[in-house]
């Protein structure tokens, strides 16, 4: 799956979960700027894991601040 395909899916899942317009989201969008708290981020990570069939390493979850960070973490997950 390409970087752009992963980005598109992450944006879609984020928009659904946080009820925001996907056209306003990009790689530099910070989850906190969308009103996401730690519970929302946990829900999003679970959605990402389900969508991509990958388990995201716990030690990398703290570094997910932007949508781009989430994409990079998904790309590097086994």
Residue pairs with C-beta under 8 A, 6 or more apart in sequence:
1 52
3 71
3 75
6 52
6 71
6 74
6 75
7 27
7 67
7 68
7 71
9 51
9 52
10 48
10 67
10 70
10 71
10 74
11 22
11 25
11 26
11 67
12 22
13 44
13 47
13 48
13 51
14 20
14 22
14 25
14 29
14 31
14 34
14 44
14 67
14 70
15 21
15 22
15 25
17 40
17 43
17 44
17 47
18 31
18 34
18 35
18 36
18 40
18 44
20 34
25 34
25 67
26 67
27 66
27 67
27 68
27 71
28 66
28 67
28 68
29 66
29 67
30 65
30 66
31 40
31 41
31 44
31 64
31 65
31 66
31 67
32 65
36 44
41 61
41 64
44 70
45 56
45 61
45 64
48 54
48 56
48 70
48 74
49 55
49 56
52 74
52 77
54 74
54 77
54 78
55 77
55 78
56 73
56 74
56 77
57 73
57 77
60 73
60 76
61 73
63 69
63 73
64 70
64 73
